[in-house]
Amino acid sequence: MFGYVAAAIGIAMVGKTVWMIDDWGRDLTQNDAEWSDASDDQSRRPLRLEASTEDVEAAIHQWVDGESKWAVVDSTDQAAGPPMAIQQLGGQQSSGQQVGGQQANSLRRLHLTRTTPLFRFVDDIWVDVLPLDDSDSRSDSDSGTQVLVNARSQSRVGKGDLGQNPRNLKALRDGMLASGLRPVR
């Protein structure tokens, strides 16, 4: 009897794993994902939002507070490592350098984590929020502050993520948009 129960549990676990994989070529060999302007999928591109840096950070904090698997580890004014949002604009990081009309140090970076329920694997998610210069980011009819939000998710362990990192980024995007942040059209 115990053997049948163990076999049923094993089959259920394998079935769930197979069901979770969206892209067999990617999900078994990569353990990171990031938003990119080159992506064919609109939901995997950086977000341009009509909001201030503070509003975006507050919305992320509020969303993470409501998610039991997520946590905010740190938020800093200067990016440690290559800032993704600056790379998206074709700029380079250096102290005081202008990027899109803004000082490079005006970049806000948040470090989030997501922990899987069963095995307690931790994924690191970095979110870069870069205020955009009025002349670069607005048409004549727009009048609000705009930011560019880019994100990257990476598993701490393993060769493949079974698609979890793209799902982390999708959940983050959905959470930000559900909080009332408006994308630029």
Backbone hydrogen bonds, N-H to C=O, Kabsch-Sander energy under -0.5 kcal/mol:
donor,donor_aa,acceptor,acceptor_aa,energy
5,V,1,M,-1.8
6,A,2,F,-2.5
7,A,3,G,-2.3
8,A,4,Y,-2.4
9,I,5,V,-2.3
10,G,6,A,-2.5
11,I,7,A,-2.6
12,A,8,A,-2.3
13,M,9,I,-2.3
14,V,10,G,-2.3
15,G,11,I,-2.6
16,K,12,A,-2.3
17,T,13,M,-2.1
18,V,14,V,-2.5
19,W,15,G,-2.3
20,M,16,K,-1.8
21,I,17,T,-1.1
26,R,23,D,-0.9
27,D,23,D,-3.2
28,L,24,W,-0.7
29,T,26,R,-1.3
30,Q,26,R,-2.0
33,A,153,S,-2.5
35,W,151,A,-2.3
36,S,44,R,-2.7
39,S,36,S,-1.5
42,Q,40,D,-0.6
44,R,41,D,-2.0
45,R,42,Q,-1.3
47,L,149,V,-2.3
49,L,47,L,-0.6
49,L,147,V,-2.5
50,E,182,R,-3.1
51,A,49,L,-1.4
56,V,52,S,-2.2
57,E,53,T,-2.4
58,A,54,E,-2.6
59,A,55,D,-2.3
60,I,56,V,-2.3
61,H,57,E,-2.5
62,Q,58,A,-2.5
63,W,59,A,-2.4
64,V,60,I,-2.8
65,D,61,H,-2.3
66,G,62,Q,-0.9
66,G,63,W,-0.8
67,E,64,V,-1.5
68,S,66,G,-0.6
70,W,67,E,-0.7
71,A,113,T,-2.0
73,V,71,A,-0.6
73,V,111,H,-3.2
74,D,111,H,-1.5
76,T,109,R,-2.8
81,G,79,A,-0.7
87,Q,83,P,-1.9
88,Q,84,M,-2.1
89,L,85,A,-1.0
90,G,87,Q,-1.3
91,G,86,I,-2.0
97,Q,94,S,-1.7
99,V,102,Q,-3.2
102,Q,99,V,-1.8
104,A,97,Q,-1.9
106,S,103,Q,-2.0
107,L,104,A,-1.2
108,R,129,V,-2.5
109,R,76,T,-2.6
110,L,127,V,-2.9
111,H,74,D,-3.3
112,L,110,L,-0.6
112,L,125,I,-3.7
113,T,71,A,-2.4
114,R,123,D,-2.0
115,T,69,K,-2.3
116,T,121,F,-2.8
120,R,116,T,-0.8
123,D,114,R,-2.7
124,D,154,Q,-3.1
125,I,112,L,-3.0
126,W,152,R,-2.8
127,V,110,L,-2.7
128,D,150,N,-2.9
129,V,108,R,-3.1
130,L,128,D,-0.5
130,L,148,L,-2.6
132,L,146,Q,-2.6
133,D,100,G,-1.3
136,D,133,D,-0.6
137,S,133,D,-2.0
138,R,134,D,-1.4
142,D,139,S,-0.8
147,V,49,L,-2.1
148,L,130,L,-2.8
149,V,47,L,-3.6
149,V,147,V,-0.5
150,N,128,D,-2.4
150,N,148,L,-0.5
152,R,126,W,-2.1
153,S,33,A,-3.1
154,Q,124,D,-2.8
155,S,31,N,-3.0
156,R,122,V,-1.8
161,D,27,D,-0.5
161,D,30,Q,-1.6
162,L,27,D,-2.5
164,Q,161,D,-1.9
167,R,163,G,-1.5
168,N,164,Q,-2.4
169,L,165,N,-2.1
170,K,166,P,-2.1
171,A,167,R,-2.5
172,L,168,N,-2.3
173,R,169,L,-2.4
174,D,170,K,-2.8
175,G,171,A,-2.5
176,M,172,L,-2.4
177,L,173,R,-2.6
178,A,174,D,-2.4
179,S,175,G,-1.1
180,G,177,L,-1.2
181,L,176,M,-1.3
184,V,48,R,-3.2
